[in-house]
Amino acid sequence: MVNLVLNENMKIYRRVRTWILVGLMAALILFVNIIEWHSGGKKAEGEGWRTELQQQNQQYSEILKQPELGNDDRAYFEQQLAVNEYHLEENIRSTDGTMWDGVNGSANLMIVITIFTIIIAGDSLAGEFSTGTIKLLLIRPASRVKILVSKYISFLMFGMLLLLTLFVLSILVNGILYGFGYMDLQLISMNGEGEIIERNMVLNLWKTYMLNGISTVMYVTMAFTISSAFRSSAMAIGFSIGALFAGNIVLEALQRFEWSKYLLFANTDLTQYLAGRPFQEGMTLSFSIGVLVIYFLVFNLISWLLFTRRDVAA
């Protein structure tokens, strides 16, 4: 199995496309964080964070006066206002103007990791069929199950490489831009019960990365399943990326139906529980994990059945 995984990794990393994706990942991290720092990050340096929060509170107060404001938007701005007031009253510095502002913002680039890993996974099996190398792979003594698992492990390892690239580069870039101070800064947020809580910044950051990583695993597994079923890289990549972006639109249209909480899209974003705002009332972290496990097993069962049972000689 180890040799198979090493062989699959060699296939991934000897391609120019792979290193282009890694380079694009690094370039996006640099670009996004430098632009963010240049456009507003310098305003809150030193004691400027107080002025920044006071200005934000004035803006939020004006917005809350609007009678046509929706309930969700009203709850959001009330929450932000309360968090800012807590910062000012307790003299706890906000993340504005510190490296943590950029590092937390970089977590949004997890969607790029998902897309790039989908590209690798979608072509993993379909590419073998299109080039004819599947015949050379199957004449080996290893079983088809081991071949399938080794491919799956290899592109998950590629996703981990991109995740480490994101984490390390965002720390270094934002540390250089803002300085490496305030390492013990606490993250202030409001939980689902409306209480202001203080959380460890590094621990919360890793929770965010790991929970977003679950979403990546699910969409990448979907791409791998489609690649196994239809032997088409374009279909696997296109459908999976389409589902990634269209998921929120589908959920918005179906949220009023109770059964929509069982949809894959409603459970992939586990950070909704960090923020205390689940997709529907009554949804819990354990519920979403259970739903995702079912989808995960179904996707992999389909991949296993189609790859091990179908004629792949052609």
Salt bridges, closest charged atoms under 4 A:
GLU8 OE2 - LYS11 NZ 3.43
GLU8 OE1 - LYS151 NZ 3.04
GLU62 OE2 - LYS65 NZ 3.44
ASP123 OD2 - ARG15 NH1 3.06
ASP123 OD2 - ARG17 NH1 3.43
GLU128 OE2 - LYS11 NZ 2.73
GLU128 OE2 - LYS151 NZ 2.76
GLU258 OE2 - LYS261 NZ 3.90
